[in-house]
């Protein structure tokens, strides 16, 4: 055998190090060596051996004589040995001794790298885990009868000892030592990645005040997800992982409706992105600012029809007010800033598409992240003086004016309420505007329209002028078009959208309502309508009490449920309401005090309630969160209860279970159709909530309501109160 100093290939090693070089060529795992290894103190000279020669480096450093060795030496090729000696790699424990089965490869992590670890014929080996063909995970592959590690995707083979490939491409191999306490791999620590395009864009997102991202991490958004993870680790962002992307979009819509600020939703390409669309449409039609972040396939394969490739720009064209693809040469910080500016200023959905490889591209000389400073103008739009003068004169002459507030007046109600008080006029809200003024205010009349109260309906019927703030005149609301109308809105397109109005005023609602107050004369023709309103409420509350006692033996009446909710839900709660008979009953029977109400207004999407409550929990962490839903609506996002449990969301779900799509049954009966395919087969929802790790309670009798609701509201995690209700007593 050739002496170890006679090999022509050089390995540089550190001076003063002592190593044992085993040349036995018999055993790479011990406990026996044939005594042919040699121990020496290494000097600045070099060690040389043939590149194709096998060298056994004995790590025991104990025995230079046969027959004993502790088994920590490792077989290396000449190429491996040179690399191992020359780099600054570290040893990492990757397995216990005896843990790895013969010819049973597995994936192991070491030094920031993923490795394919395997044992073949008693020898331990480690290769880079990614197949050079298409990145297949070699650690999930198989070992053939020749001892080659085969990629699980396309069968490319690799020699475990040196990574030599059968198809002209090799993978990196790493030294392995089997020590007394386990199997170790020597890997050079992966260099810290530099700032990526995703890093810059997520830093910009944070600078614009986005605090929450809802979504799912997947294969085509991993680079973007890593940037989000870094910001979460720094305490600047919170990620909520959902069970279905549709829930992420609804949660973002609920977040925005609760506090007026955008949240973001994250998905992969293809089906993950398309799952967002319903929730994004809810945000679009209700003017809720939302940012959608979708992965995309690599630009190299974009076009021919790659796996999960969809033309996302076209798919989102109708729902997004602004949509752009992030390209390698884009001004990346500015793209994110523009997306958020569109979302905030125009109250629309903004959409960014991230091709896979662009996400991890080095940022280079990209512009640094920056916030909204200097990018947003003042929102206090002053109305035209002549329009205010005309409207004030009209209002001053009215004997029975009525004020109607829609969701567009949210956050601007002080002036609207002051105007009603100045005129002693009834103050009605649209269904979307429920809660903008407490029903305990002496001028409040509740909701107008199909989900409304007779107090509001009569007040509008008796009015000789309607002053409408931030409402859209939807058919559901039924604002009387035949009366003189003063309409105020911050959106010029909303003014007289469906029919002419007497005086349209373009202006921010708070500013305009104050301008009208300032223009009104000291005395107006308006009658004091407080006593009339009080009488209407007395009659309606008596009727509600009567309805609450109805019992056909098929469950509780909705009036009974909402009477107790009105009494027990905290005044500062945020209430997310789903779609269905439960929603109509909530609008009609629940009496708000200071609660805020969220709903799927124009889209009317069943399934909105619970995901929106998740968004409200994130948006309003210091307020109680309540969700009102039916069995049909909650069933669409049933799995998200596990999300609420995972993040310990303090949400109380009041679930009205009538075992059918009650609203549709009613519409079929009203249209003289047969009631068909509206029955539902439900689980025990209370037991389901308990099984998920939350609190589940079931109410079958009216006397059980108070105790169950009080317990659920007091619980500090997700709680579900399932109430068996009569589908016809709504």
N, C-alpha and C positions, 0 to 999 in steps of 0.2 A: 504493500500500500504506500502511496506517495506521502511524504511527510507534509504536515500541514503548513510549513513555511515555504514550500516549493510551488504552491499554486500561483499562477500569474495574475489572477483577478484580485484587486485590492479592496480591503475594507478598512476604513478609518475608524479607530476607536479611541477612547479617552485614555490618557496616560495614567498609570497607577491603578487601573482597574484590574481585578483578578477574574478571569473567566476560565472555565473548563471546557475544552473542545473535544467532543466525543466522536471518534472516527470508526467506532465499531461497525456501524452500518447494520446492526442487528435489531436493536431495540430503541425505539423512540419514547417509550413510556415507562421503562423500568419494570420491576425494581433492579434488573440486572444489566450490567454493561460488561463488555469483554476485556476491559482494562486498557483499551487503546486510546482513551481520551487523555488529554494532556492539560495540565494546569500551569498557567504562567502569569507573571505580573506584566501587564501590557505597558510598553514604553511608547514614545512618540513614533516608533516605527510602525509599519503597517503589516497587516496579515493578508495573505493573498491565497486564492484558490480558484479553480476553474469555475466559470459561470454555470456550466451544466453539471457540476459535481455536487453531491449531497453532503452537507456538513451537519453534524449533530452538536448543538450548543447545549452543554449541560449546565443547568441553572442551579444545581445543588451546592456547588462550590465546597463540597465536603470530602468526596472520595475520588482520589486520582488513581486508585488501584481497584482491580476487581475484587470481589464480585458484586459489591453493593453500590447502588446509586438511588437517590430518592425519587426518581421519576419525573423531575422537573425539566429535563432537557427536551428540546424540540428540534424536529427535522426542518432544515431550511435549504432552499436551493441557493446557488451562489448569488443570483440576482436578489433574492429576498434578503439574504444575509447582509449584502452590501447596503441595501436600503435601510434595514433595521438598525445597523450599526451607525449609519450616518445621520439619521434624523433625531429629533428630540422627542420621540414618542414616549408614551407612558403605558404602563401595564394596567389593565382593567379586568376585574373579575366578571366573567360572563356566565358561569354555570358552576354548580357543585360537582365534585367528583362523582362519577357514576350516574349523573343526572341525564346525560345525553346518550340516547340509545344508538346502537350500531346502525349506520346507514339511515338514520332518522334526523335529517337536517332541521334546523329551526332558526328563527331570526333572533339575533341578539343585538343589544345596543352597547356601544363603547365609544367614548371620546367624541360624542356628537355624531357618530356614524352608525348606520344600520349594517349589520354583518350577517352573512350566512355561516352558521356554525355547524360543523358536522364531524362525526367520527367514522372513519373508514379503516377497516382492518386493524383496529386498535389505535390508529393515529388520529390525533385531533387537528382540525384545520379550520381556518377562517378566511372567507372571501368577502369582497364587497357584495352587498346584497342585491344591487340593481343589475339586472342583465343588460349588457350594452345594446341589445337589439331594440327592445321597447320598454325597458325598465322593469321587467318582470321580477317578482321577489324570489330570488334563488333559495332563500331559507325556507320557502314553502314548496320547493321542488322535491325531486326524488334522486336516488343514487342508482345508476344502472349496474349491470353485471360486470362492467369494466371498471367500476369505481368512479365514474364521472358523475358530477352533479348536473342534473338536467333541469333547465328552466321550466316552471310549471305552465308557462304560456305557450311557448313554441318549441320546446325541446332542445334548445341549444345546450351543448355540453361543455363542462369546464373541469379541468383537473383540480382536485382539491388541494394538492401540494403547492402549485404555483399559479393557478388561475388561468392557465393556457386554455384557449377556447377552440372548439371544433369547427367554428364557422369564421375563422379569421379575426375574431375580436376576443381580447382577453379581459379578465377582471383582476382587480388588485387583490393580492393575497397578503396576509398578516401573520406575524409570528405568534405561536401559541405555546404556553407553558402549562403543564399539569402539575400543580403544587399540592401540598398536603391539604390545603383548605379549599381547593377548587381549581377551575380552569380559568386561565388568564390569557388575554389577547393584548398584544402590544400595538397600540394605535396612536398615531400622531393626532393630537387634539385638533378638531376641526376649527378652522379660523372663524372668528366672529364675523357673521355676515355684515356687510355694510348696509347703509340706508337704501331701502328699496323704493320703487315707485309706490307700492302700497303703504309703506311707512309714511311717506310724505303726504299722501292723500288722507290717511286716517288721522295724522296729526292735524291736518287742516280741518277735518270733520270735528275733531275735539275743540279746536280753536273757535269754531263757529257755535259752540255750546251744545253739541249733540252729546247726550249722556248715556243713551241706551241703544243697543243693537239687538234685535230679535232675529232669530233665524236658525239655520242648520249649516254646520260645517261639512264640506264634502270635497270630492276629488278635484273639482275645477274651481275651487275658491280657497285652496289651502294657503297660498301666499298672502292673500288678503286677510284670511283668518289669523295668520301669524301676526300681522301688523295690529289687528284688533286685540289679540291676546297680549301683546306688549303694552298697549295702552291700558288694558284692564289690570295688568300686573303693576302698572305705575299708579293705579288708583284713579285714572282719569276717565274711564269708560266702563260700562257694565254690559256684559253679553248675557242674553237669556236664550238658552237653547230650547227650541220648541219641538213638538213631535210632528208637526205638519206646517209647511211654509205658509199655507193659507192663514193659519192662526197668527203667524208673525206679521202679516200685512194688517190683519184686523187689530192686533195689539198696537201696531204703530198708529193706526187710525184712532184708536181709543186714547192712546197717549197724547196725540195732537189735539183731540177734541177736549181732553181734560185740562191741558195747560197751555195750549196754543203754540207749543214748540215742536219741531220735528224730531222723530226718532228714525232709525234706519232699520231696514230688514235685509238680511243676507241670505243668498241662496246659491246653489250651483247653477250650471247651465241647464238647458233643456227643461225637463219636467219640474225641477225645483223652481225655476224662474216662472214657468207658466202657472204654477200653483199659487203664486202671489196675486194673480190678476183680479179675483173677486174682491179681496180686501183692498186692493189699490183703487178699484173702481168706487168702492164705498168712500174712500178718502177723497177721490177726485170730485164726486158729485156733492159731497158735503163740505168741500173747500177746506180739507184738513191737510196741512203740510206733511209730507212723508218723503223719505229718501230710500229708494230701492237700489241695492248693490247686488248685481248678479254676476256670477262667473261665466266664462265662455271658453270654448275649446281653443286650442292653440291657433294662432292666425295662419300657421303653415297649412293646416288642414281645413280651414274655414272655407266653405263653398262647395266642395264635392259631396258633402253629406256625411261628415264624421259622426261617430257615436255621440249622441245627445246634442248634436248641433241643431240649433234653431236660429232663424233670423230674428234675434231678440229685438233689434231696433224696430222691425216691422210689427212684431208681436205686441210691443209696448207703445206703438205709435199713438193709438187712440186714447190710452189711459194716462200717458205721461205728458206733462206740460213741457218737459225738457228731457231729452235722452241723448246720450253720447257714448261712443265707444272709446275706451282709454287705449291709445296707441303708443308705440315706443317713443315717438318724437313729440308727444303732446306736452303742453304746459300743465303738468299733473296737478300741482297745487291749485292752479286757476280753474281747472275743470271741476274739482271738488267745491271750490268757492262758488262757482257759477251754479252748480247743482243746488247748493243750499240757498243761494240767493233766490233762485226761481221758486223753491219750495216755500221760503219764508215770505217773500214779497207777494207772490201771486197765489199763495195758499194752494199749491198744486203738488202733484207727484213729480219728483225728479228722479231720473234713472241713470245709473252709470253701469256700463258693461265692461268687465275686466277679462280680457283674454288671458289664458292660463300663464303663458310665459312672460307676459308684460307685468304681471303682479310681482314677480321676483326680480325684475330687471333693476340693475343699480340705478339709483336716482341721478347720479352724476351731478350736473350743475343745475338741477331742478330748482325752481324758486322755492324758498322756504315757506313753511306753513304760515298762514296768517288768518286772522279772524275777521269779523264783520265790520270792524271799526273803519269808518269812512266809506263803507259800501252800501249803507242803508239810509234812506231819507226818513224824514219825520212822517209818521202816519196820520197826524192830526190834520185831515183835509178840511179846510174851511169851506162852507157852502157859499154860493153866490148870494149877495145881499138882496137883490131884487126877488129871488126865489124865496128867501126866508121871509121877506116882508109880505109877499103874496100869501104864503102859507099861514103866517101869524094872523093876518087879517081874516082869513077863512075860518081859522080855529076860534078866533075871538067872537065870531058871529054865531057859532054853533051852540044850540041849547043842550044837546045830549051827545057830546063828542065821546068817542071811545078810542082808547090807545091799544094798539096791537104790537107786541114785540116778538120777533122771530130770533132764531139762533144767531143771526148776524149781529144782534145787539149784545151778545155775550161780552162781559167785561166793560160795557158802556151803559149800564142800566141806571146809574145814579141820576143822570139828566132826564131819562125817560120817566122814571118814577116821580121825580120832582115835577115834571110837566103834568102827569096824571093828578098829583096832589094839588097842584095849582088850580086845575080845572075841576077837581072832585069828580073825575071821570073814571069809569071802569077800566081796568088794566088787564087785557087778555093776552095770552101767549099762544103761539103755535105749538104743536106737539113737540117739535124739535127744540122749542124754547121753554119747555116745561122746567120749572125751577129757577128761571131767571128772576122771578119775584116770588116770595113766599106766599102760599095760599092763605096764610094768617094775616096778610096785609089787608086792611079794611077796604081797599079798592080792587084787590086781586079777584079774578073770577075763574081762574083755572084755564084749562086748555080749550081752544076753539077747534071745532071740526069733528071728524068721525071718531076720534079718540077722546073727545072733550066732554065738558060738563054742560048741563042746561043753563047754568049761571052765565057762562060765556055766550052761548047761543042766543039767549034772550037779550043780553047786553048789546050784542051786535045788531040784533033785529031792531032794537029800540033806538039805535044811534042815528043821528042825522049827519055825522061826519066821522070818518075813520082816519086816524093818524097812525101810519104803519111804519115801524122801524125794523129794518133788517129781516124782513120776511119776503118769501118768494111768490106768494099767491098760488101755492100748489093746490091742486084739486082736493087733496086730502084735507086741507085746512078749511077751504070753502069760504074765503073772505068775500063778502058781498061786493061785487063789481058795480052794482047799480047805485051805490052811494058816493057822495063826494069823497075823494081820497087824497090825502097828503102822504106821499111815500118818500122815505129817506133811506139811502143805502150808500155804502162806501164803494160798491161795484156799480159803475154806470150802466152796465149791460142789464142789471137786475131791474132798473127803473122802467116801469111800464112794459115789462118783458112780454106779457101775454095779452095785454089790453092797455089802452090809454088810461092814465090817472090824471086827476085834476091838477095837482102840483107835484111834479117829480123834483126831488132835491138830491143832488150829488154831494155827499160830504160824509165825513166820519161821524158816526152816530152820537158820540159823546159831545163833540163840538157843536153839532147841528141842534141837538136837543137843548143845549144851553143857549144857543143863539135864538131859538124860538121862544124860550122863556124870557130872554131879555127883550124881545120884540113885542110880547103880549102887553096890552094895556093893563092898567091896575085893576080894572073891572071888565069881565067878559060876560057873555050871555049864558054861560054854562050853568046848568042846574047842579045842585049838590045831589049826587046819586048814591051816596054811601048807604042811606037807609034802604033804598031799593035793592042794592047789592046784598046787604045783610039779610033781607027777607028771602031773596033767591037762594042764598046759602042755607038758610034754615030749612027751607023746603027740600033742597037737594040732600042735605045730611040726614034728614028724616027718611028719605027714600033709600039712601045708602044703607041705613040701619035696618030697614025692612028687608032689603035684598040680602043682607048678611045673614039673616036668620033662615033663608030658604034652604031646604034640605030634601033632596029626592032619594037619599040613600045611595047616591053614586059619587060621593065626594063633597068636599067643601065648596061653597060658593066663592067666587073671586072677590066679591065685596067683603066677605069675612076676612080673607087673607090680607087684603090691602088695608083694611081698617086697623089690624094689629100691626102691620108694617109701618103705617103712618105714625103709630104711637111709639114704636120701639126703635126704628132706625135712627141712629144719631143725626143730629141736625147738620153736622159738617161732613156727612158721608158723600161719597161719589157713587152714583147708582148707574151701572151699565145695564141696559134693557135690551133683550133679544127681540125677535119678531114673531108675531102670532097673536092668538087671543090674549095671552098674558100681557102683551104690550098694550093692546087696546084697554084692557082692564086697569093696567097701571096708570095710563093717562087719565082715565075716567075717575078712578076711586082713590088713588094715592094722593095725599095732601102734603105737598112740599112745605118745608120751612126754609132752611138754608141749604138744602142738599143740591148737588149738581147732578144733572142727568145726561147720560150719553146714550145715543141710539144710532142705528143705521137709518138715517133719515130718508134721503131720496132713493137710495138703492133698495132699502128694505130687505137686507140680506139676512135670512135665517142663519143662525150660527154665529152671529156677531157678538153676542152678549159676553160669554166667558172669556174669549181672547181679548176683547176690549177691556174687560175688568182687569186682566193681567197688565195691559198697557196703562190703565189708570193707577194700578198699584205702583208701577214704576214711576209714573209722572207725579203722583201725589203721595209720597211715602208717609206723610204725617196725618193722612185722613183715612177714616174707615172706608173700605171698599165693599160694595154690595152689588151682586149681580142678580137680576130677575130674568129667568128664562123658563121656557116650556120644555117638555121632554123631547119634542122634535128638534128644537134649536140646540140644546145642549148635546144631544146625540151626535151632532155633526162634528163636534170637537171634544168628544168624551175623553180622549187620551190626554188632553191638555191639563186635566186635573192632576196628573202625575207631574207635569211641569210645575204647577203651583206648589205641590208638595216638595219637590226638589229644591225650590228656591224659598220655601217657607213664606209663601205669599199669604198675607192676611186678607183673604177674600171670603166673604159669606155669600154662598150661592143659594138663592131661594128658588127651588125648582118646582114649578106647578106641573104635576104629572096627571094628565087626563087620558093617557094611552091612545092619543090620536093627534093628527094634525087638525086641531079643532077649528081653526080659522077657515081652512079649506072645506071642511065638512059643512060649516055654516054657509059658505059661498055656494056650495053645491045645492044645499037645500033652498037658499034664496033664489037661485036660478032655476029651480024646479028640476034639477038633475038628481040622479040617484047618487047617494053618498057612496063613494067607491074609492078604494085604495088609500084611505086616510088612517086606518087603524095601525097602531104601532105595537110591536112586540118589544117590551122594555125589560131591562134587568132591574134588580132591586138597587136603585141608584144610591140609597143610603149605605147599603152593604158594599157597593162598589167603591164609594168614597173612603170607607173604612179600610178596605182592602188595599187601596192606593197609599194609605198612610195618613189620611186626613180624618176629619171628624164627619161622620155620617149619621143623620137623624131622620126619622120618618114620622110624619104626622098624618093620622087618618081621621081624627076627630077635632072639632073646633077647640075643645078645652085643652088640647095638647099644644096649641100654637104658641102661646106666650112663653112657656118654659123652653120649648125647642128653639125658638128664635133668639131668646135671651142667651141661651147657652152658646149657640153658634156665633152670635155677635161678640160674645166675650172671649171666644177662643182666639189664640194668637196665630193660628195657621189657617190653611184652607178648610172651610167647613161647608157642608152641604145639608140643607134642610129640604127633604123631599116631601111635598104636600100633595096628597091625593085629592084632586079637584074634579068637579063636575063640568064636563065640556060645554054644557048648555047653560050653565049659570055664570055667565060672564058679564 
